[in-house]
Amino acid sequence: MHLGVIADDFTGASDIANTLAKGGLSTIQFLGLPKHDAPASCEAGVVALKSRSIPADEAVALSLDAMAWLRRQGCRQFVFKYCSTFDSTPEGNIGPVGEALARALGVHGVPATPAFPTTGRTVYQGHLFVNGRLLNESGMENHPLNPMTDADLQRWLGKQTKEPVGLIAWNIVRQGGGAIRQALRRAEQAKQRLVIVDAISDEDLLAIGEACASIPLLTGGSGIALGLPANLIRSGAASGKGNAFAGVAGPEAILAGSCSKATLGQIELHKRDHPSLPIEVDAVMQGKITPKSLVTFVREHEGQAPLIYSSDNPEKVRASQNAFGREQVSHKLETLFADTARALVDSGVRRLVVAGGETSGAVVLALGLQSLSIGPEIDPGVPALASADGKPLALALKSGNFGAPDFFEKALHSLRGAA
């Protein structure tokens, strides 16, 4: 293994695994800290943690353990993957984890950019934009767990870190890899541990990748890895052959826990032509909805792409959180989806689409999977996945804001191996 990724949630892990596989690397996504060594054929390993919204010290410990395992597999370059919308509070984990990994490797001048222009995420003058809107005006200010109220990443990250945060602005990035390398060296000399790097196009990300060919650590969204496979293939370290994917046939289900604009739109489109069951938070908190009843709904509508969702508009989400407590609501819903997913797979469901990072993490942990092979891209940032543990199960794990309006139906076709 040449390249190791530490991802702070499961959907983000599949996002960057998709980037690396498309770039030609034989890539495996590991779910949680791996218990065994990676197969010799693995050129890039992505360790998916559920560390985005846990206490910072716990996230740091998990991430350092993941790095230690990746180093034992032979990795010499690492990526700390977080969300392209920089999901974190001022007390969040991106800064502490990034600094801890950099200290473990003894490096300064570590690039940090969540830019992913293909999905509308760009960074300019250190500010994050989503589809041309400042992050704090994009809808992310209403995120139920990690509301983003400031688009200035240098300032936001500075609230999480102990050391100065640098900035490499776009007027330097546009000059190419050599200029970026020089700017990173200046940041290193200034003892800036993490450095926000502007990027407004894929060309910028490729230049960043070229500049970072020999840099031990990068941090950011999946776009930060766009240029890394070419470095390994060019050097002869990687074959460039990528992955194979056969798909899985069988019964299907869709579980949606995200409240993002994209997911809400996908739900509205899907439920026009497919059986859909909304989950009321009040009923969940009162124990009136059980995994058994949800499994019954899915099995009664087998072959019709049934959807179960707790997603709702920001006003209703806030009302439920005020009534029952934010953490309590989140825990109850994640537990319900996790138990339901396990029961669905036990009952014979073989294709499972999950929307939402926290929901996806809860589901995958409940299923007890160890690793996933990376299949074709369904929509930008979201690949088809199949269990690499010998279980007949295919998955799509979608970050809340990702995917076209018809994502759910497309995903089920892709999981079956259909073009």
Buried (B, 14 or more C-beta within 10 A) or exposed (E): BBBBBBBBBBBBBBBBBBBBBBBBBBBBBBBBEBEEEBEEEBBBBBBBBBBBBBEBEEBBBBBBBBBEBBBEBBBEBBBBBBBBBBBBBEEBBBBBBBBBBBEBBEBBBBBBBBBBBBBBBBBBEBBBBBEEBBBBEBBBBBBBBBEBEBBBBBBBBBBBBEBBBBBBBBEBBBEBBEBBBBBBEBBBEEEBBBBBBBBBBBBBBBBBBBBBBEBBBBBBBBBBBBBBBBBBBEEEEBEBEBBEBEBBBBBBBBBBBBBBBBBBBBBEBBBEEBBBBBBBBEEBBEEEBBBEEBBEBBBEBBEEBBBBBBBBEBEEBBBBBEEBEBEEBBEBBBBBBBBBBBBBBEBEBBBBBBBBBBBBBBBBBBBEBBBBBBBBBBBBBBBBBBBBBEBEBBBBBBBBBBBBBEBBBBBBBBBBBEE
